[in-house]
């Protein structure tokens, strides 16, 4: 073991292994230090596939993250959680077991940071029992060469009821049932006196 050639080769091999480990560790530290906070922020938040009892929420991030949707029926009590199964840049979470014709609010949590729609949670309203989607009808095949056109189908969607309340607590109770969050915030602004110069 006192052979100088073996000692020299062994020290070179050990030095190379240590250098590779330091490079890999340094790259990981460099990458995590210089990853901007904006890369974690959800972008292009979309709400799709709204049904009576479910909805799909999607967004993108600049780096791979694993988010959690925090949601509830009021802006102050987002008590339900729907986590993503794995890290990704293109996110999609299904919320299920929702109540029909109900307004829900949600925010996205990534790590310790909560993201919402500029200080107000995002919102959606599930479809009611009377809001059904028309299924396409099958056109029967005919043996003759003349084919009559299929009549145009119309979808009758009930228009949203107007909010006739002036009391903020009554508006809050009727959120999603004729009153919107905008009506509630307008009511709150009317109660807050504005200073006069």
C-alpha angles and dihedrals in degrees: 000000000000091000107127093210093057092046091049094050092045092051091049092050093047091046091051092050091049091048092051091049091049091049093051092046092046092050092051092049091046092050094048093046094050098042103112123230088235089065089066095047115106114247132188095019108194132183114208141161094036108186136159095276106014147041137182121228121195137179142154134234133195093237133029109279138160113228138191125214111221110196143164145150095268131045092237098049112052092163101152124081134201114182127197115245096227146001117281143145095230108056132197127171127180117215112203139175091048123155118252119253092011131134116230131190125205145178132190121240119200112180108316094334123097119207124196138161098289096305097324120083118246114258141206136171122222119228120265126237091261095052103088127163116236112243116224112257121230115245110226115236114242128209093216125079095239116088124187118216120255112252115250113258121216127207113222107211114179112238118242114267116243122248109244096172124110099181111091094217091052090048090050090051091051097049107142091011100082099314126081134203088256090060089050094049091046089053091050091050090053090055093051109081116226116225116247119219 
